[in-house]
Amino acid sequence: VAPTLDEVDLAFFSRPPYSEQNQSMVVWYVVVGIFVAGALLLVVGANLDLSERRGRLARAIVPQEFVTHRLLCCRVTLPQENVPCEITEQYYTDGRLLAMRNMAEVAARKQRIGFAGYLFHNGAEFAEVLLREHLVLSFLFRAIPTFTRVKRGALVVMQLHVCMFAAALVFNVREHDAPLGSYAQFSCGSTEGPCHATVPAALLAAAVACPVFRFLCTRQMRLTCFVSQSHPSTSRFPLGMRKFARLEPRSFVESMLCMRNSYERHKAKITQQRSPLHRLVHALWLTTQSSIKDLRFYSPLTSWLVFLAMLGFIVGSAAYVLTFTVYLQEVAVYHWLEWTLLMFSAWTFVFEPLVVFWTQVLWSSIVASIAQKWGYGGHALAATTSKYHSIVGEVDDVIISGLRNVASVRIQRWWLGMLHMYKQVNEQTAAAIKIQSARKKQTQKKRFLKEKKWCMRVEVIDCAELEEVFGIDELSPFIRLKCDTGNPNIYDTKIAWNAGHAAKFGETFFVDIKDSSAMTVEAWCKGLTADEFLGRGSFDFNEYKAKEERQDRPEGHFIKIDFSKKGPTSPSSRGHNSGIINLRVTFLDPMKDQCGVDGGEDWMLPKNRMKFALSKMGSRGKPKVGKMLGSLTPKTPADDFTASSSVGGSFYESSATPAQVPSTPPVREPAAREEPIAGSAARAASPTGAASAGAGSSPRQSIGGGAAGSGGAAPGSASEAPAAEGAPAASSAAPASSSSQVGGG
């Protein structure tokens, strides 16, 4: 026997009779199609919301602020929505609210208006209100900042599931009540037995569900807010505006005991003095007016709870259909599908516009025409002018004009404050620009002064506290200078023979530092077969040039370098060092100061010499070609012999002994020069120099020195005599050599 409605405990949660476990594939196709259509609707809504948000950012309606969100161990930076700015934009999209500020509308309120006038006035705005209040039409044609299209798309999906669930519920109960009944489209007519008309029942269900859904779902979804409702700004100026009047919030005791605050108690006291009819009219009037409660959104927690409740209903309705409705017979399934589509269509295109027309046009016109007799509405004063003409004039003169004056003064003060603020901001910006330009100009000037002084005079004074070298009793040190980059020349001092752990040099070198930033100072010891490395240190040019910016240093900088074998050390470094080198460094401007020996230009690199010559030519006229390019002397046999002695320096220097050091002092400059000015003992990196250094010596040439070719080696054999005799000739033949030095050790 087939189960009937009386034999089943709950017909809602029971399979229909005569199902025989046969499922209808039409139900599966319909459910899958609804889910696919809902997903596409949400994707389209999300894309439209994203484009509108980008448009608001492009029009500078909302500030572009980014907020960091944390999800487990991940951090994501997303643009933050600005709810107050969205509320402001939504205000300017509401035609009724903007009409209240229109001067023509204000002038029209002074005329008396009745029900027909209100009906015509509200009916003229029905199209604009319908596009804003209708769910599907607003999704297609209207942007509402606080009511995004994703929310409206979710409500459309929810509405479709309500129709599907209502049809499934009705047909499930119908199958239990009349298993052998029949179905009809519009009316059963003369059909024998139980019959069910689908179209009238679907229209009735749509008429009942439409207002309930607008209150329970649409209104609640409008009030949801899933982000912070404050201004997401990092500006140092406050974005909020001080209100003219502020209501004190409830105290802790009033909130806990659900008590009214002082303002609410005063408001309730005034309301109680009115008649019951007056209170009823006031309550009806409030149903037609926009309230501040419409802009008080839910907290993120409450909003998520509302969203989860709607999502649970969607999932539950789909599960109910796939559990019970899928076992209906084919005729019942087609009528269930017809009910669903007809109910959704009638709901969307018939009953929802009727509800909007009733609430926004008819009901508002009826209530406004009645409420203006009790002083409610914009035409309330004009409606009572015939009876209270003098009172209206007094109210306008005493109260309204006073309010206007106070409001205008406050607005002027606010605007004056805004002008002062923007003036201060502009002054601060202008001052900051001036300070930045002055600093930039000063920095460029300092940088130019730094770059102008590209000749460095280095005086190697002495060295001390040298470490002992294994196998050498008395150290014979010499100092080697070289730049880090830009200048490949190497500058060596004379060898201080048998000087021990401390040696004095007193030699001066002129170095081209145009493309260099630091100098490496090395200490070496002359050995019998090879030079022994004692240590290395360095100093930076910019550090001492910066000191010259603060105060002039004509006497130069005295630098004490603690060198070590491990690597370059700065003058301020501390630790285990191998000795000390004392230098005096002076930065010179080649255009103003005398650089080189007797003002010669042999210390310059060839590329910088040409630039220097061109700069001098541009400022002082046309100089001579010989002076511009430097003196080029013909090659002499003494120069050839000097070069050959440099190549064979390893043999001569290895055979020299301390006892063979000549006792005659080196030739010095004439006595007319009070202070010896040394030239640059420069040695360019070349294959000859590399071979010479590998043999245990480095080629050094001197002007006025006591040795040449082998770097001051003592003439201990007959083959060394020509070198000693040829040194003065070489020095006199090439006074402007690329490597020169003056002074004795």
ABEGO torsion letter per residue (X at the ends): XBBBAAABABAAABBBBGAGGBBBAAAAAAAAAAAAAAAAAAAAAAAAAAAAAAAAAAAGABBBBBBBBBBEABBBBBBBBBAAAAAAAAAAABAAAAAAABAAAAAAAABBBBAAAAAAAAAAAAAAAAAAABAAAAAAABBBAABBAAAAAAAAAAAAAAAAAAAAAAAAAAAAABAABBBBAABAEABBEBBBBAAAAAAAAAAAAAAAAAAAAAAAAAABBABBABBBBABABBABBBBABBBBBBBAAAAAAGBBBAAAAAAAAAAAABBAAAAAAAAAAAAABBBAAAABBBBAAAAAAAAAAAAAAAAAAAAAAAAAAAABBAAAAAAAAAAAAAAAAAAAAAAAAAAAAAAAAAAAAAAAAAAAAAGBEAAAAAAAAAABAAAAAAAAAAAAAAAAAAAAAAAAAAAAAAAAAAAAAAAAAAAAAAAAAAAAAAAAAAAAAAAABABBBBBBABBBGBBBBBGBABBBBBBBBBBABGBABBBBBBBBBGAEABBBAGBBBBBBAAABABBBBBBBBBBAABBBBAEBBBBBAAAAAAAAAABBBAAEBBBBBBBBAAEBBBAABBEBBAEBBBBBBBBBBAAABBBEBGGBAAABBAAAAAAAAAAAAAAAEBBBAAAAAEBBBBBBAAAAAAAAAAAAAAAAAAABBAAABBABBBBBBBAABABBBBBBBBBBBBAAAAAAAAAGBBBBBBBGBABBGAGGBBBABAAAAAAAAAAAAAAAABAABABBBBEBX
